[in-house]
Amino acid sequence: MREYVAKSPGFRAFTRAMIQDRQMFESQDELIDFGIGHVLHQFPEAADDLDNFLDHWLSADATDQQLEDLWAASNADFFLIGEAVRPFLTRVLQMLREQRGTS
């Protein structure tokens, strides 16, 4: 999975902002918003890549284990496991598209 993460500057930028101290945020959406903001403001050229990367993995019939392995290979400072990964990444994609005004 590391090779997939390595080829995605958008996913790397997003997960780099996924900090261990999640208690700083009142909700999961605030945490996701922080990560998306990191991409949009620091690496705006990577936003399309993040959208395409998440869309591919969420549409590719990837198993929960594959998504967990993908997350584990990322730069994130916290773990997502099992069935928690898919809804988290789905929400990331949804919020990214909302913020960018894309569908």
N, C-alpha and C positions, 0 to 999 in steps of 0.2 A: 504494500500500500504506500510505502514511502515514495516510490517512484511517481505515483499519481499526485501525491501532495506536493512533491518537488516541482512538478510541472505546472502547478497552479498558483501563480502569484496572488490571486485574489483570496483563495482559501488560506494560504499561508499568512497573508496580512490580517485576515479576519481572526484566525485562531491565535495569532500573536497577541491580540487584544483581549483574549479570554483569560482573565487573570484569576488566580486562585482565591482571592478574597472576594467571593461573590456576595458576601454580606454587605458590601458597600452599596449594593443595589436593592431597591425595594421589591423588584419583581424580575422574573426572567426576561421579560420584554425590555426592561431598562438595561440589563446586561447585554442583550442582543443589540439594542440600539447603540450602546457604547462601541461594540465591535464593528457595526456597520458604519458608524461615524468615523471610526479609525480608518476604514477602507476609503470612504468617500472623501475625507479631508486630507489624508496622508498619501493615499495611493489611488487617486480617482481613475487612473487608467486601468486599474485592476478590477473595477466594479463589474464590467461585462464578464470578465473571466470568472469572478465569484458566482455570478448569476448562472452562467453556462455550466460551471463545475457542479453546483448544487442541483441544477435541473437535470443534468446527466445522471448523477448518482441516485437521485430520488425517482427518476423515471426509468432507470435501467433494471428494474426488478432486483436491485441489490438486497441481499439478505440483511437482517439486523446485525449479524456477525460481521459482514463486510463493512457496514457503516460504522460499527464499533471499532473495527481495525483501522478504518480510515481516520476516525477521530483520534485514536491512540497514536497514529503516525504524525499527527499535526503538532503545531506549536502551542497548543492550549495547555494552560497550567492546571486544569482540573479534568477529571475523568467523566465521561458519559458512557454508560454501559447499556448493553442489551436494547430493550425496546424504547429506552429514553432518547436514543440518538436520532431516530427518524423524525419524531415530532419536533425536536429541537431544530434540526436542520430545515425542516419544512417551514417552521416559523421564521427562521432566518431568511429563507428565500422569499417568503411572503412579505416580510417587513422591508427587505431590500427593494423589492419591486414597488411597494407602496411609496417608499421614500424617493425612489427614482421616477415615479410616475409611469412605470411600465407594467405590462400585464403578463 
